[in-house]
Amino acid sequence: MHKMYVYLTKSIFMLFIVCNSAWAKLTSEQEAARVKGVFLYNMNDGYTSKPFLEISAGAGDGESQYYLAELIRIRKKYITAEAQALYEAAAEQGDIYAMMRLSDKGDDLCHIMENCPADIKTPQEWLERARSLAKERAAQGNGEAMQQLFMMTGQFDWLIKAAESGFPVAQEWLGSLYKEGVGTFLIPGNREKEIEKWYKSSAEGGYPPGMNSYADLLKKHGDRQGFAYWIEKSAKAGDFGAMSDYAAWAAHMPDEVGYPLDLVKAYGLTLLMAEADPGSGPSSPGYGGRVLKKVAAKMTPEQIEAGKAYAKEWAKTHPPLSKFPPKFGF
């Protein structure tokens, strides 16, 4: 009776989500919740992002359904019935990552007992569907689908194809794997050339983690100007870690790359970090909150007000900050 109740409850929950997914045009309030939830998720703030994602996921947004399922899975350390229903709803909208999660799940008791409802797919069926859909998209030149095929099959050629297609996430990943020693290079120096090639391609493709990897490589080679350029680009593209460097340089804390002292800019950028990652409260602020006090100690009240205005203007013209967690992590 208990198992029957679980499946009935899951079916009702799934029906609610799937029905909403059929008309997933969000209201302005639901869209605002989605934007806020995704922002907080990308800042690795799962606890705070959950109520916002619940709103947009319940309204049928597939991305929110996947992220909310990830939060539940990570918190519970397994795929609960609620998480599975969310993954399935996202998968029905074509989310391959959701299908991949469902393929990782062990067989339900009903599959073992061979008495599942007809609409419940096995993990193997989800894997087959994910591979089939990814191959369709890859055939159309979709680099992300090629990377997903690498993740599902372990065939390294798929990651190379994804990088060659111009997908910057795959380019950064390929460069990093080469850096870790993956692959064989017979000619001395070719490994280093490939690492630099793919990091540079990822950076030029607009992927902030790729910009950071390329910047670090340039720093290792003694190119301080190139290092500073790409960290600044990454900060302007929303990378939280790069922003911490960029703000520190503007405040000369320390003056690592020769930027002119600009406390107003430093305060504004640090304020944005403090707001994006506030920590656990006033007594335990995040990185931005801790540094903000040090920057403010160097400033006049008028400069601080100018810094607050700088932060507002920056937020209008730049992407929100993100720590860029992998879409399909552990």
Helices and strands as residue ranges (DSSP letters): H 2-21, H 28-42, H 46-58, H 62-76, H 81-92, H 96-104, H 109-113, H 123-139, H 143-153, H 156-164, H 168-179, H 190-204, H 208-220, H 224-236, H 240-250, H 263-276, H 287-296, H 301-317
